[in-house]
Amino acid sequence: MFQYLGRRAIYMAATLLAISLVVFVIISLPPGDFVTALEARYAVQGQRLTPEDVAELRSRYGLDGNLLQQYLHWITQIVLHGDLGMSFEHQKPVSEVISSRLGATLGVSIATLLVTWAIAFPIGAYSAVKQHSIGDYAATTIGFLGLATPNFLIALIFIYFSVNWFGSVPSGLCSPEWCDASWNLGKVLDLLGHLWIPMIVIGTAGVAGLVRIIRNNLLDELRRPYVTAARARGVPEGRLLRRYPLRVALNPFVSTIGWVLPILLVGDIVVGQILGLPTLGPILLGALKGQDMYLAGSIIMVLSLVTVIGTLISDLLLGWLDPRIRLGYLR
């Protein structure tokens, strides 16, 4: 086990290093940089930066070197000092910008994940056990609609009905009068009143996809010889489903942790922008638009770290849940 964890730690470190290089190069591909974008912004306002101002800004932000020098400076600061750099746009350390949004991001992500699992598992199991029933057809139809409908369109539909029915636009995770208040029962209830909209919007596609996966996996297990043999021995249907096929059907829940977590952490970038969520998604979009490469690169690196850690957790949980996988990864 310890040898396995050691190998995985080395693979994870190498993967993150490769991702950091690719991310930095891709973010730097658009022509110009933050100073160029700043010059254009000043030009729109009728102002102009002198060549001396431009040179001073490039030196201040570390943009006067070539791409390799900028990357080596950034990754060295991260590895040796844990310093993610300075955000050009926000004029503060990147770690502060990320930490200011991390709490809300984790709250929305965890709530969405739990609700997604709680809804998808019983619907998928029912759809498989009651194959070709009205409920199965209804779940399948709704699942296809959920997969086909973009999340931002669902968010716009919510806004439309909210404006027409309640006369207000759903925005953020709290009402203005509660945003700066200390935590109490009233603020918690206000948060819950705002949280259900992003949970539904972001989790719709996830529920639809998991329902399809669980239904198909459970149908495969129900046709296995061991299920037929157990039924022939007179094992009650409910006990049979709980002990064997349903347990195997849990594998998709566990195996998707690695890629579901980063998707939920960043939310849906467009959905976060539409609903005004104080999460990392809108911050990442703004950083990419403003060529704030240290902020954008650091957010993507955080998501990459969550991905590789989530993949490791998925593998360990799968090994614990399924003995067939356990024998494979302990070799």
C-alpha positions in Angstrom: 0.0 0.0 0.0 2.7 2.5 1.0 4.7 1.7 -2.2 1.5 2.3 -4.2 0.9 5.7 -2.5 4.6 6.6 -3.1 4.4 5.8 -6.8 1.2 7.8 -7.1 2.7 10.8 -5.3 5.6 10.8 -7.8 3.2 10.5 -10.7 1.0 13.3 -9.3 4.0 15.7 -8.9 5.1 15.0 -12.5 1.6 15.5 -13.8 1.2 18.8 -12.0 4.5 20.0 -13.3 3.6 19.1 -16.9 0.1 20.8 -16.4 1.7 23.9 -15.1 3.9 24.3 -18.2 1.0 23.6 -20.6 -1.3 26.0 -18.7 1.3 28.8 -18.6 2.0 28.5 -22.3 -1.6 28.4 -23.3 -2.5 31.4 -21.2 0.4 33.3 -22.7 -0.5 32.4 -26.3 -2.9 35.4 -27.0 -1.0 38.4 -28.4 0.1 40.9 -25.8 0.0 40.7 -22.0 -1.6 42.5 -19.1 0.3 45.7 -19.8 -0.9 45.7 -23.4 -4.5 45.2 -22.2 -3.9 48.1 -19.7 -2.7 50.3 -22.5 -5.8 49.6 -24.5 -8.0 50.4 -21.5 -6.3 53.7 -21.0 -6.6 54.5 -24.7 -10.4 54.0 -24.5 -10.5 56.5 -21.7 -8.5 59.0 -23.8 -5.3 58.6 -21.9 -1.9 57.3 -23.0 1.0 55.5 -21.3 4.5 56.7 -22.1 7.1 54.1 -23.1 8.8 54.8 -19.8 5.5 53.9 -18.0 5.1 50.7 -20.0 8.7 49.6 -19.3 8.2 50.3 -15.6 5.0 48.3 -15.5 6.6 45.4 -17.3 9.4 45.4 -14.8 7.1 45.7 -11.8 4.9 42.8 -13.0 7.8 40.6 -14.1 6.8 40.7 -17.7 10.1 42.1 -19.1 11.6 38.6 -19.5 10.8 35.9 -22.1 8.2 33.3 -21.6 10.5 30.7 -20.2 11.9 33.1 -17.6 8.4 34.1 -16.5 7.4 30.5 -16.1 10.5 29.5 -14.2 10.0 32.5 -11.8 6.4 31.6 -11.3 6.8 27.8 -10.7 9.9 28.4 -8.5 8.0 30.7 -6.3 5.2 28.2 -6.0 7.4 25.1 -5.3 9.9 26.8 -2.9 7.8 29.4 -1.2 4.2 28.5 -1.8 3.8 31.9 -3.4 1.3 32.0 -6.2 2.3 35.4 -7.4 0.6 38.8 -7.5 -2.7 39.4 -9.3 -2.3 42.2 -11.8 -6.0 43.1 -12.0 -6.8 42.9 -8.2 -3.4 44.3 -7.0 -3.2 41.7 -4.3 -1.6 38.3 -3.8 -3.2 35.6 -5.8 -3.6 33.5 -2.7 -5.8 36.2 -1.1 -8.0 36.4 -4.2 -8.5 32.7 -4.3 -9.1 32.3 -0.6 -11.7 35.1 -0.6 -13.8 33.0 -3.0 -12.9 29.5 -1.8 -15.4 29.2 1.0 -18.4 30.0 -1.2 -17.0 27.8 -4.0 -16.6 24.8 -1.7 -20.1 25.4 -0.2 -21.8 25.4 -3.6 -19.7 22.5 -4.8 -20.3 20.2 -1.9 -24.0 21.0 -1.7 -24.4 20.4 -5.4 -22.4 17.1 -5.3 -24.5 15.7 -2.4 -27.8 16.7 -3.9 -26.7 15.3 -7.3 -25.8 11.9 -5.7 -29.0 11.9 -3.6 -31.2 12.4 -6.6 -29.3 10.4 -9.2 -28.8 7.1 -7.3 -32.5 6.3 -6.4 -33.7 7.4 -9.9 -31.1 5.4 -11.7 -31.7 2.3 -9.5 -35.5 2.5 -10.0 -35.1 3.0 -13.7 -33.0 -0.2 -14.0 -35.2 -2.3 -11.7 -38.4 -1.2 -13.4 -37.0 -1.3 -16.9 -39.5 -0.4 -19.7 -42.0 1.0 -17.1 -43.5 4.5 -17.4 -41.2 5.7 -14.6 -38.2 4.3 -16.6 -39.3 6.1 -19.8 -39.9 9.3 -17.9 -36.5 9.2 -16.2 -34.8 8.5 -19.5 -36.6 11.3 -21.3 -35.8 13.8 -18.5 -32.2 12.6 -18.5 -31.8 13.2 -22.2 -33.3 16.7 -21.8 -30.9 17.4 -18.9 -27.9 16.4 -20.9 -29.0 18.4 -24.0 -29.9 21.6 -22.2 -27.0 24.0 -21.5 -26.7 25.0 -17.9 -26.6 28.7 -18.8 -29.9 28.4 -20.6 -31.5 26.8 -17.4 -30.0 29.8 -15.4 -31.6 32.2 -17.9 -35.0 30.4 -17.5 -34.8 30.7 -13.7 -34.0 34.4 -14.0 -37.0 34.9 -16.4 -39.5 33.2 -14.1 -38.1 34.9 -11.1 -38.5 38.4 -12.6 -42.0 37.6 -13.9 -43.3 35.9 -10.8 -41.4 37.6 -7.9 -40.1 40.8 -9.5 -36.5 40.2 -8.6 -33.4 38.8 -10.2 -31.7 35.9 -8.4 -28.1 37.0 -7.8 -25.4 35.8 -5.5 -25.7 33.6 -2.4 -27.2 36.1 0.0 -29.5 39.1 0.2 -27.9 42.6 0.5 -28.9 43.0 4.1 -27.3 39.7 5.1 -24.1 39.8 3.1 -22.1 41.7 5.8 -23.9 40.3 8.8 -22.4 37.8 11.2 -23.4 34.1 10.9 -26.7 33.3 12.6 -29.9 31.4 11.9 -31.3 34.2 9.7 -28.2 34.3 7.5 -28.2 30.5 7.2 -31.8 30.5 6.1 -31.1 33.3 3.7 -28.2 31.3 2.3 -30.3 28.2 1.8 -32.9 30.3 0.1 -30.3 31.4 -2.5 -28.3 28.2 -2.7 -31.0 26.0 -4.3 -30.9 27.8 -7.6 -27.2 27.3 -8.4 -27.5 23.7 -7.1 -30.2 22.9 -9.6 -28.6 24.8 -12.5 -25.1 23.4 -12.0 -26.2 19.9 -11.0 -28.7 19.2 -13.7 -26.3 17.8 -16.2 -24.5 15.8 -13.5 -27.8 14.2 -12.3 -28.8 13.3 -15.9 -25.4 11.8 -16.7 -25.2 9.7 -13.4 -28.8 8.4 -13.8 -27.8 7.0 -17.2 -24.6 5.5 -15.9 -26.2 3.9 -12.9 -29.1 2.6 -14.9 -26.8 0.9 -17.5 -24.4 -0.5 -14.9 -27.2 -1.9 -12.8 -28.9 -3.5 -15.8 -25.6 -5.2 -16.7 -25.3 -6.5 -13.2 -28.9 -7.8 -13.0 -28.2 -10.0 -16.0 -25.1 -11.6 -14.4 -25.1 -15.3 -13.7 -24.6 -14.8 -9.9 -27.8 -12.7 -9.8 -29.7 -15.5 -11.5 -28.2 -18.1 -9.2 -29.1 -16.1 -6.1 -32.7 -15.7 -7.3 -32.8 -19.5 -7.9 -31.7 -20.1 -4.3 -34.6 -18.0 -3.1 -32.7 -14.9 -2.0 -35.3 -12.1 -1.5 -35.2 -9.5 -4.3 -34.6 -6.6 -1.9 -31.7 -8.3 -0.1 -30.2 -9.4 -3.4 -30.2 -5.9 -4.8 -28.7 -4.3 -1.7 -25.9 -6.9 -1.2 -24.6 -7.3 -4.8 -25.8 -5.3 -7.8 -26.4 -2.0 -6.0 -23.0 -2.2 -4.4 -21.3 -2.5 -7.8 -23.5 0.3 -9.1 -21.8 2.6 -6.5 -18.6 2.4 -8.6 -19.7 5.3 -10.9 -20.3 7.6 -7.8 -16.8 6.9 -6.5 -15.0 6.9 -9.9 -16.3 10.3 -10.9 -14.9 12.1 -7.9 -11.7 13.0 -9.7 -13.4 14.9 -12.5 -16.6 16.0 -10.9 -14.9 17.9 -8.0 -13.0 20.4 -10.2 -16.0 21.0 -12.4 -18.1 21.8 -9.4 -15.4 23.9 -7.8 -15.2 26.2 -10.7 -18.9 25.9 -11.0 -20.0 26.7 -14.5 -18.1 29.8 -15.5 -20.9 31.2 -17.6 -23.6 30.2 -15.0 -21.5 31.9 -12.2 -21.3 35.0 -14.3 -25.1 35.0 -15.0 -26.2 34.3 -11.4 -23.5 36.6 -9.9 -22.1 33.8 -7.8 -19.0 34.8 -5.6 -17.2 31.7 -6.7 -13.9 31.0 -8.6 -15.6 30.7 -12.0 -16.2 34.4 -12.7 -12.8 35.3 -11.2 -11.2 32.8 -13.7 -13.1 34.3 -16.6 -12.1 37.8 -15.7 -8.4 36.7 -15.3 -8.4 35.1 -18.7 -10.1 38.2 -20.3 -7.6 40.6 -18.6 -4.6 38.3 -19.3 -3.9 38.1 -15.5 -1.8 35.1 -16.1 -0.6 34.4 -12.6 -4.2 34.5 -11.2 -5.6 32.4 -14.1 -2.7 29.9 -14.0 -3.0 29.5 -10.2 -6.7 28.9 -10.3 -6.3 26.2 -13.0 -3.4 24.7 -11.0 -5.7 24.5 -7.9 -8.3 22.7 -10.0 -5.6 20.4 -11.4 -4.4 19.6 -7.9 -8.0 18.8 -6.8 -8.3 16.6 -9.9 -5.3 14.4 -9.2 -6.1 14.2 -5.5 -9.7 13.3 -6.3 -8.5 10.7 -8.7 -6.3 9.1 -6.0 -9.3 9.2 -3.6 -11.5 7.6 -6.3 -8.9 4.8 -6.8 -8.6 4.1 -3.1 -12.3 4.1 -2.5 -12.9 1.8 -5.5 -10.3 -0.6 -4.2 -12.1 -0.6 -0.8 -15.5 -1.0 -2.4 -14.7 -3.6 -5.1 -12.3 -6.5 -4.3 -11.5 -7.0 -8.0 -10.0 -3.5 -8.2 -8.3 -3.9 -4.9 -6.3 -6.8 -6.1 -5.1 -4.8 -9.0 -3.8 -1.7 -7.3 -2.1 -3.6 -4.4 0.2 -5.5 -6.8 
